[in-house]
Amino acid sequence: VLHGGKERESTLLISSSLYLIEEYGQVVHLHNRPIVHSSPLTHWTAPLAGAIKFNSDATIPVSGIHVGVGGVFRDSQGCVLAAFSCKIFSSFETVNY
């Protein structure tokens, strides 16, 4: 499997995914707050035949210690061509208007 431009063992990707899911659950449990979506959930629509669609998302926790970003590239059949997720550590501030 190609991930991040490098060939990786599928079992490694699965274990990494399970780790991220576990980490997510720990954060939700730690803060003991419901998850709030800032935008409405929408249904994914495929791009035209022969095209590739890129979807991305990001989140900044209230603590502002890091930003989580991710994205996925899919073809017109909905097959995942590439995907990524990462944390960017820095000092971020959230502003409520």
The first five atom37 places (N, CA, C, CB, O) and aatype in JSON, in Angstrom:
{
  "aatype": [19, 10, 8, 7, 7, 11, 6, 1, 6, 15, 16, 10, 10, 9, 15, 15, 15, 10, 18, 10, 9, 6, 6, 18, 7, 5, 19, 19, 8, 10, 8, 2, 1, 14, 9, 19, 8, 15, 15, 14, 10, 16, 8, 17, 16, 0, 14, 10, 0, 7, 0, 9, 11, 13, 2, 15, 3, 0, 16, 9, 14, 19, 15, 7, 9, 8, 19, 7, 19, 7, 7, 19, 13, 1, 3, 15, 5, 7, 4, 19, 10, 0, 0, 13, 15, 4, 11, 9, 13, 15, 15, 13, 6, 16, 19, 2, 18],
  "atom_mask": [
    [1, 1, 1, 1, 1],
    [1, 1, 1, 1, 1],
    [1, 1, 1, 1, 1],
    [1, 1, 1, 0, 1],
    [1, 1, 1, 0, 1],
    [1, 1, 1, 1, 1],
    [1, 1, 1, 1, 1],
    [1, 1, 1, 1, 1],
    [1, 1, 1, 1, 1],
    [1, 1, 1, 1, 1],
    [1, 1, 1, 1, 1],
    [1, 1, 1, 1, 1],
    [1, 1, 1, 1, 1],
    [1, 1, 1, 1, 1],
    [1, 1, 1, 1, 1],
    [1, 1, 1, 1, 1],
    [1, 1, 1, 1, 1],
    [1, 1, 1, 1, 1],
    [1, 1, 1, 1, 1],
    [1, 1, 1, 1, 1],
    [1, 1, 1, 1, 1],
    [1, 1, 1, 1, 1],
    [1, 1, 1, 1, 1],
    [1, 1, 1, 1, 1],
    [1, 1, 1, 0, 1],
    [1, 1, 1, 1, 1],
    [1, 1, 1, 1, 1],
    [1, 1, 1, 1, 1],
    [1, 1, 1, 1, 1],
    [1, 1, 1, 1, 1],
    [1, 1, 1, 1, 1],
    [1, 1, 1, 1, 1],
    [1, 1, 1, 1, 1],
    [1, 1, 1, 1, 1],
    [1, 1, 1, 1, 1],
    [1, 1, 1, 1, 1],
    [1, 1, 1, 1, 1],
    [1, 1, 1, 1, 1],
    [1, 1, 1, 1, 1],
    [1, 1, 1, 1, 1],
    [1, 1, 1, 1, 1],
    [1, 1, 1, 1, 1],
    [1, 1, 1, 1, 1],
    [1, 1, 1, 1, 1],
    [1, 1, 1, 1, 1],
    [1, 1, 1, 1, 1],
    [1, 1, 1, 1, 1],
    [1, 1, 1, 1, 1],
    [1, 1, 1, 1, 1],
    [1, 1, 1, 0, 1],
    [1, 1, 1, 1, 1],
    [1, 1, 1, 1, 1],
    [1, 1, 1, 1, 1],
    [1, 1, 1, 1, 1],
    [1, 1, 1, 1, 1],
    [1, 1, 1, 1, 1],
    [1, 1, 1, 1, 1],
    [1, 1, 1, 1, 1],
    [1, 1, 1, 1, 1],
    [1, 1, 1, 1, 1],
    [1, 1, 1, 1, 1],
    [1, 1, 1, 1, 1],
    [1, 1, 1, 1, 1],
    [1, 1, 1, 0, 1],
    [1, 1, 1, 1, 1],
    [1, 1, 1, 1, 1],
    [1, 1, 1, 1, 1],
    [1, 1, 1, 0, 1],
    [1, 1, 1, 1, 1],
    [1, 1, 1, 0, 1],
    [1, 1, 1, 0, 1],
    [1, 1, 1, 1, 1],
    [1, 1, 1, 1, 1],
    [1, 1, 1, 1, 1],
    [1, 1, 1, 1, 1],
    [1, 1, 1, 1, 1],
    [1, 1, 1, 1, 1],
    [1, 1, 1, 0, 1],
    [1, 1, 1, 1, 1],
    [1, 1, 1, 1, 1],
    [1, 1, 1, 1, 1],
    [1, 1, 1, 1, 1],
    [1, 1, 1, 1, 1],
    [1, 1, 1, 1, 1],
    [1, 1, 1, 1, 1],
    [1, 1, 1, 1, 1],
    [1, 1, 1, 1, 1],
    [1, 1, 1, 1, 1],
    [1, 1, 1, 1, 1],
    [1, 1, 1, 1, 1],
    [1, 1, 1, 1, 1],
    [1, 1, 1, 1, 1],
    [1, 1, 1, 1, 1],
    [1, 1, 1, 1, 1],
    [1, 1, 1, 1, 1],
    [1, 1, 1, 1, 1],
    [1, 1, 1, 1, 1]
  ],
  "atom_positions": [
    [[0.85, -1.17, 0.0], [0.0, 0.0, 0.0], [0.89, 1.23, 0.0], [-0.96, 0.0, 1.22], [1.89, 1.28, 0.72]],
    [[0.53, 2.23, -0.81], [1.26, 3.49, -0.78], [0.59, 4.44, 0.2], [1.34, 4.12, -2.19], [-0.62, 4.65, 0.14]],
    [[1.38, 5.01, 1.08], [0.87, 5.98, 2.05], [1.96, 7.0, 2.29], [0.42, 5.29, 3.39], [3.08, 6.64, 2.67]],
    [[1.64, 8.27, 2.08], [2.64, 9.31, 2.26], [3.74, 9.24, 1.22], [0.0, 0.0, 0.0], [4.87, 9.65, 1.48]],
    [[3.41, 8.7, 0.03], [4.4, 8.59, -1.03], [5.37, 7.44, -0.86], [0.0, 0.0, 0.0], [6.29, 7.27, -1.65]],
    [[5.17, 6.64, 0.19], [6.07, 5.52, 0.47], [5.27, 4.23, 0.55], [6.86, 5.75, 1.78], [4.12, 4.22, 0.97]],
    [[5.9, 3.15, 0.13], [5.26, 1.85, 0.23], [5.28, 1.4, 1.69], [5.95, 0.81, -0.69], [6.32, 1.42, 2.34]],
    [[4.12, 0.99, 2.18], [4.0, 0.57, 3.58], [3.25, -0.76, 3.65], [3.26, 1.65, 4.43], [2.43, -1.07, 2.79]],
    [[3.53, -1.51, 4.68], [2.79, -2.75, 4.93], [1.37, -2.39, 5.35], [3.5, -3.61, 6.02], [1.18, -1.48, 6.16]],
    [[0.39, -3.1, 4.81], [-1.0, -2.81, 5.15], [-1.26, -3.02, 6.64], [-1.94, -3.69, 4.33], [-2.07, -2.3, 7.23]],
    [[-0.59, -3.99, 7.26], [-0.79, -4.22, 8.7], [-0.3, -3.03, 9.53], [-0.07, -5.49, 9.15], [-0.88, -2.72, 10.57]],
    [[0.75, -2.36, 9.06], [1.25, -1.18, 9.76], [0.23, -0.04, 9.67], [2.6, -0.73, 9.17], [0.01, 0.67, 10.65]],
    [[-0.38, 0.13, 8.5], [-1.4, 1.17, 8.35], [-2.61, 0.88, 9.22], [-1.83, 1.29, 6.88], [-3.19, 1.8, 9.81]],
    [[-2.99, -0.37, 9.3], [-4.14, -0.75, 10.14], [-3.83, -0.47, 11.6], [-4.5, -2.23, 9.93], [-4.66, 0.09, 12.31]],
    [[-2.65, -0.87, 12.07], [-2.31, -0.64, 13.48], [-2.19, 0.86, 13.77], [-0.99, -1.34, 13.83], [-2.57, 1.3, 14.86]],
    [[-1.68, 1.64, 12.82], [-1.61, 3.1, 13.01], [-3.0, 3.69, 13.1], [-0.82, 3.76, 11.86], [-3.26, 4.58, 13.92]],
    [[-3.91, 3.21, 12.25], [-5.29, 3.7, 12.27], [-5.97, 3.37, 13.59], [-6.09, 3.1, 11.11], [-6.66, 4.2, 14.17]],
    [[-5.76, 2.14, 14.07], [-6.35, 1.75, 15.35], [-5.8, 2.59, 16.5], [-6.09, 0.27, 15.63], [-6.53, 2.94, 17.42]],
    [[-4.51, 2.92, 16.44], [-3.91, 3.77, 17.46], [-4.57, 5.15, 17.45], [-2.38, 3.91, 17.22], [-4.89, 5.69, 18.5]],
    [[-4.77, 5.73, 16.26], [-5.39, 7.05, 16.16], [-6.82, 7.03, 16.68], [-5.36, 7.55, 14.72], [-7.26, 7.98, 17.32]],
    [[-7.55, 5.95, 16.41], [-8.91, 5.83, 16.92], [-8.9, 5.75, 18.44], [-9.61, 4.58, 16.32], [-9.72, 6.39, 19.11]],
    [[-7.97, 4.98, 19.0], [-7.83, 4.88, 20.46], [-7.48, 6.24, 21.06], [-6.76, 3.84, 20.83], [-8.04, 6.64, 22.08]],
    [[-6.54, 6.95, 20.43], [-6.13, 8.26, 20.92], [-7.31, 9.23, 20.89], [-4.97, 8.81, 20.07], [-7.5, 10.02, 21.82]],
    [[-8.1, 9.18, 19.84], [-9.29, 10.02, 19.72], [-10.26, 9.73, 20.87], [-9.99, 9.78, 18.35], [-10.78, 10.65, 21.5]],
    [[-10.49, 8.45, 21.14], [-11.38, 8.07, 22.23], [-10.89, 8.56, 23.58], [0.0, 0.0, 0.0], [-11.69, 8.98, 24.42]],
    [[-9.58, 8.51, 23.79], [-9.01, 9.0, 25.05], [-9.21, 10.5, 25.21], [-7.52, 8.66, 25.12], [-9.51, 10.97, 26.3]],
    [[-9.05, 11.24, 24.14], [-9.23, 12.69, 24.2], [-10.69, 13.03, 24.49], [-8.79, 13.36, 22.88], [-10.98, 13.9, 25.32]],
    [[-11.6, 12.35, 23.81], [-13.03, 12.6, 24.05], [-13.37, 12.27, 25.49], [-13.91, 11.77, 23.08], [-14.1, 13.02, 26.15]],
    [[-12.87, 11.15, 26.0], [-13.14, 10.75, 27.39], [-12.49, 11.72, 28.38], [-12.63, 9.32, 27.64], [-13.1, 12.05, 29.4]],
    [[-11.29, 12.17, 28.09], [-10.56, 13.08, 28.97], [-11.32, 14.39, 29.18], [-9.17, 13.37, 28.41], [-11.43, 14.87, 30.3]],
    [[-11.82, 14.94, 28.1], [-12.53, 16.22, 28.19], [-13.99, 16.05, 28.58], [-12.44, 16.96, 26.87], [-14.64, 17.01, 28.99]],
    [[-14.5, 14.82, 28.47], [-15.86, 14.5, 28.88], [-16.88, 15.48, 28.32], [-15.95, 14.47, 30.39], [-17.81, 15.89, 29.01]],
    [[-16.7, 15.84, 27.07], [-17.62, 16.75, 26.4], [-18.1, 16.1, 25.1], [-16.96, 18.12, 26.11], [-17.36, 15.32, 24.49]],
    [[-19.32, 16.41, 24.69], [-19.77, 15.88, 23.4], [-18.99, 16.52, 22.25], [-21.29, 16.12, 23.22], [-18.48, 17.63, 22.37]],
    [[-18.92, 15.8, 21.17], [-18.24, 16.32, 19.98], [-19.18, 17.29, 19.28], [-17.8, 15.17, 19.02], [-20.35, 16.97, 19.05]],
    [[-18.68, 18.45, 18.94], [-19.48, 19.45, 18.24], [-18.92, 19.62, 16.84], [-19.48, 20.82, 19.01], [-17.74, 19.92, 16.67]],
    [[-19.76, 19.41, 15.86], [-19.34, 19.6, 14.47], [-19.59, 21.05, 14.08], [-20.09, 18.62, 13.51], [-20.68, 21.57, 14.27]],
    [[-18.56, 21.7, 13.52], [-18.69, 23.11, 13.17], [-19.41, 23.31, 11.85], [-17.33, 23.75, 13.1], [-19.87, 24.42, 11.56]],
    [[-19.52, 22.27, 11.06], [-20.25, 22.37, 9.8], [-21.16, 21.15, 9.69], [-19.28, 22.46, 8.58], [-20.88, 20.11, 10.27]],
    [[-22.25, 21.29, 8.95], [-23.17, 20.16, 8.84], [-22.51, 18.99, 8.11], [-24.45, 20.58, 8.12], [-21.71, 19.18, 7.19]],
    [[-22.87, 17.79, 8.53], [-22.36, 16.6, 7.84], [-23.03, 16.51, 6.48], [-22.62, 15.31, 8.68], [-24.24, 16.71, 6.36]],
    [[-22.25, 16.22, 5.45], [-22.79, 16.14, 4.1], [-22.45, 14.8, 3.49], [-22.24, 17.28, 3.23], [-21.56, 14.09, 3.97]],
    [[-23.15, 14.46, 2.44], [-22.92, 13.21, 1.72], [-21.85, 13.44, 0.66], [-24.23, 12.68, 1.08], [-21.9, 14.44, -0.06]],
    [[-20.89, 12.53, 0.56], [-19.82, 12.65, -0.41], [-20.36, 12.37, -1.81], [-18.65, 11.69, -0.08], [-21.11, 11.41, -2.0]],
    [[-19.99, 13.2, -2.77], [-20.36, 12.96, -4.16], [-19.09, 12.75, -4.98], [-21.19, 14.14, -4.73], [-18.09, 13.44, -4.79]],
    [[-19.16, 11.8, -5.86], [-18.0, 11.44, -6.68], [-17.69, 12.52, -7.71], [-18.23, 10.09, -7.38], [-18.6, 13.23, -8.16]],
    [[-16.41, 12.66, -8.09], [-16.06, 13.58, -9.17], [-16.45, 12.96, -10.51], [-14.54, 13.93, -9.14], [-16.83, 11.79, -10.58]],
    [[-16.34, 13.74, -11.56], [-16.61, 13.23, -12.91], [-15.62, 12.12, -13.25], [-16.53, 14.37, -13.95], [-14.53, 12.07, -12.69]],
    [[-16.0, 11.24, -14.16], [-15.13, 10.14, -14.58], [-13.79, 10.69, -15.04], [-15.8, 9.32, -15.72], [-13.72, 11.66, -15.79]],
    [[-12.72, 10.06, -14.59], [-11.37, 10.48, -14.95], [-10.8, 11.57, -14.06], [0.0, 0.0, 0.0], [-9.62, 11.91, -14.19]],
    [[-11.61, 12.11, -13.16], [-11.14, 13.18, -12.26], [-10.83, 12.6, -10.88], [-12.2, 14.31, -12.15], [-11.26, 11.49, -10.55]],
    [[-10.1, 13.35, -10.09], [-9.78, 12.98, -8.72], [-10.31, 14.08, -7.81], [-8.23, 12.79, -8.52], [-10.17, 15.27, -8.11]],
    [[-10.92, 13.68, -6.71], [-11.47, 14.64, -5.75], [-10.66, 14.6, -4.47], [-12.97, 14.35, -5.46], [-10.3, 13.53, -3.97]],
    [[-10.38, 15.79, -3.93], [-9.64, 15.91, -2.67], [-10.55, 16.53, -1.63], [-8.34, 16.75, -2.85], [-11.09, 17.62, -1.84]],
    [[-10.71, 15.86, -0.5], [-11.46, 16.39, 0.63], [-10.52, 16.52, 1.82], [-12.68, 15.48, 0.99], [-9.66, 15.66, 2.04]],
    [[-10.69, 17.6, 2.58], [-9.82, 17.82, 3.73], [-10.62, 18.35, 4.9], [-8.69, 18.81, 3.37], [-11.76, 18.81, 4.75]],
    [[-10.02, 18.28, 6.06], [-10.65, 18.8, 7.27], [-9.54, 19.12, 8.26], [-11.67, 17.77, 7.87], [-8.42, 18.63, 8.15]],
    [[-9.87, 19.95, 9.23], [-8.92, 20.33, 10.27], [-9.68, 20.64, 11.55], [-8.05, 21.55, 9.83], [-10.87, 20.94, 11.52]],
    [[-8.97, 20.57, 12.65], [-9.56, 20.9, 13.94], [-8.51, 21.55, 14.83], [-10.16, 19.65, 14.61], [-7.34, 21.19, 14.79]],
    [[-8.96, 22.49, 15.63], [-8.1, 23.12, 16.63], [-8.77, 22.92, 17.98], [-7.86, 24.66, 16.32], [-9.81, 23.52, 18.24]],
    [[-8.19, 22.09, 18.85], [-8.77, 21.9, 20.17], [-8.76, 23.22, 20.97], [-8.0, 20.81, 20.95], [-7.97, 24.12, 20.68]],
    [[-9.62, 23.3, 21.95], [-9.7, 24.5, 22.78], [-8.36, 24.81, 23.43], [-10.77, 24.33, 23.86], [-8.02, 25.98, 23.64]],
    [[-7.58, 23.77, 23.74], [-6.28, 24.0, 24.37], [-5.33, 24.76, 23.45], [-5.65, 22.67, 24.76], [-4.43, 25.45, 23.93]],
    [[-5.53, 24.64, 22.14], [-4.7, 25.37, 21.19], [-3.26, 24.9, 21.11], [0.0, 0.0, 0.0], [-2.4, 25.62, 20.61]],
    [[-2.97, 23.7, 21.6], [-1.61, 23.18, 21.59], [-1.21, 22.68, 20.21], [-1.45, 22.06, 22.61], [-0.05, 22.78, 19.81]],
    [[-2.16, 22.13, 19.48], [-1.87, 21.6, 18.16], [-3.09, 21.71, 17.25], [-1.4, 20.14, 18.25], [-4.19, 22.0, 17.71]],
    [[-2.86, 21.49, 15.98], [-3.92, 21.43, 14.98], [-3.89, 20.03, 14.38], [-3.76, 22.54, 13.88], [-2.81, 19.51, 14.09]],
    [[-5.04, 19.43, 14.19], [-5.12, 18.16, 13.49], [-5.64, 18.4, 12.09], [0.0, 0.0, 0.0], [-6.66, 19.06, 11.91]],
    [[-4.95, 17.89, 11.1], [-5.38, 18.04, 9.7], [-5.39, 16.67, 9.03], [-4.45, 19.02, 8.94], [-4.66, 15.76, 9.43]],
    [[-6.21, 16.56, 8.01], [-6.27, 15.31, 7.26], [-6.92, 15.53, 5.92], [0.0, 0.0, 0.0], [-7.6, 16.54, 5.7]],
    [[-6.71, 14.59, 5.04], [-7.31, 14.69, 3.72], [-7.33, 13.34, 3.03], [0.0, 0.0, 0.0], [-6.62, 12.41, 3.43]],
    [[-8.14, 13.24, 2.0], [-8.25, 12.01, 1.23], [-8.46, 12.34, -0.24], [-9.41, 11.12, 1.76], [-9.21, 13.26, -0.58]],
    [[-7.79, 11.59, -1.11], [-7.95, 11.7, -2.56], [-8.73, 10.46, -3.02], [-6.56, 11.82, -3.29], [-8.35, 9.34, -2.7]],
    [[-9.81, 10.68, -3.79], [-10.62, 9.56, -4.31], [-10.85, 9.74, -5.8], [-11.96, 9.47, -3.56], [-10.9, 10.85, -6.33]],
    [[-11.01, 8.59, -6.47], [-11.32, 8.64, -7.89], [-12.84, 8.66, -8.08], [-10.7, 7.44, -8.64], [-13.58, 8.71, -7.1]],
    [[-13.29, 8.63, -9.34], [-14.72, 8.73, -9.62], [-15.51, 7.5, -9.17], [-14.93, 8.95, -11.1], [-16.74, 7.54, -9.13]],
    [[-14.82, 6.41, -8.84], [-15.47, 5.21, -8.31], [-15.55, 5.23, -6.79], [-14.73, 3.96, -8.78], [-16.15, 4.34, -6.18]],
    [[-14.94, 6.25, -6.17], [-14.93, 6.34, -4.71], [-13.76, 5.63, -4.07], [0.0, 0.0, 0.0], [-13.67, 5.58, -2.84]],
    [[-12.85, 5.07, -4.88], [-11.69, 4.36, -4.34], [-10.69, 5.37, -3.78], [-11.02, 3.48, -5.42], [-10.39, 6.38, -4.42]],
    [[-10.17, 5.08, -2.6], [-9.17, 5.95, -1.98], [-7.84, 5.75, -2.68], [-9.04, 5.66, -0.45], [-7.31, 4.64, -2.73]],
    [[-7.3, 6.84, -3.23], [-6.0, 6.81, -3.9], [-4.89, 7.14, -2.92], [-5.98, 7.78, -5.08], [-3.8, 6.57, -3.01]],
    [[-5.15, 8.05, -2.01], [-4.18, 8.45, -1.0], [-4.93, 9.15, 0.12], [-3.07, 9.38, -1.6], [-5.99, 9.74, -0.1]],
    [[-4.37, 9.08, 1.32], [-4.97, 9.76, 2.47], [-3.86, 10.12, 3.45], [-6.05, 8.87, 3.16], [-2.8, 9.49, 3.46]],
    [[-4.12, 11.13, 4.27], [-3.13, 11.53, 5.26], [-3.82, 12.14, 6.46], [-2.11, 12.52, 4.65], [-4.95, 12.6, 6.38]],
    [[-3.11, 12.13, 7.57], [-3.53, 12.86, 8.76], [-2.28, 13.18, 9.56], [-4.57, 12.05, 9.61], [-1.32, 12.41, 9.54]],
    [[-2.31, 14.3, 10.24], [-1.15, 14.65, 11.07], [-1.54, 15.71, 12.1], [0.01, 15.17, 10.18], [-2.56, 16.38, 11.99]],
    [[-0.68, 15.81, 13.1], [-0.79, 16.87, 14.1], [0.3, 17.89, 13.82], [-0.67, 16.3, 15.56], [1.43, 17.53, 13.5]],
    [[-0.06, 19.15, 13.93], [0.92, 20.22, 13.8], [0.98, 20.9, 15.16], [0.54, 21.25, 12.64], [0.02, 21.54, 15.59]],
    [[2.11, 20.76, 15.83], [2.26, 21.34, 17.16], [2.75, 22.77, 17.07], [3.22, 20.5, 18.02], [3.72, 23.07, 16.38]],
    [[2.06, 23.66, 17.77], [2.42, 25.07, 17.82], [1.53, 25.73, 18.85], [2.28, 25.75, 16.41], [0.81, 25.06, 19.59]],
    [[1.59, 27.02, 18.9], [0.74, 27.77, 19.81], [-0.36, 28.43, 18.99], [1.56, 28.84, 20.61], [-0.14, 29.44, 18.33]],
    [[-1.55, 27.85, 19.05], [-2.69, 28.36, 18.32], [-3.72, 28.87, 19.32], [-3.3, 27.28, 17.39], [-3.82, 28.35, 20.43]],
    [[-4.46, 29.86, 18.93], [-5.52, 30.38, 19.78], [-6.83, 30.32, 19.02], [-5.22, 31.83, 20.24], [-6.87, 30.6, 17.82]],
    [[-7.89, 29.96, 19.71], [-9.21, 30.0, 19.1], [-9.89, 31.29, 19.53], [-10.07, 28.75, 19.51], [-9.7, 31.76, 20.65]],
    [[-10.67, 31.85, 18.63], [-11.36, 33.1, 18.9], [-12.84, 32.86, 18.7], [-10.84, 34.25, 17.99], [-13.26, 32.37, 17.65]],
    [[-13.65, 33.21, 19.68], [-15.1, 33.1, 19.56], [-15.68, 34.47, 19.28], [-15.72, 32.5, 20.85], [-15.41, 35.43, 20.0]],
    [[-16.46, 34.55, 18.24], [-17.1, 35.83, 17.89], [-18.55, 35.81, 18.27], [-16.97, 36.12, 16.4], [-19.26, 36.79, 18.06]]
  ]
}
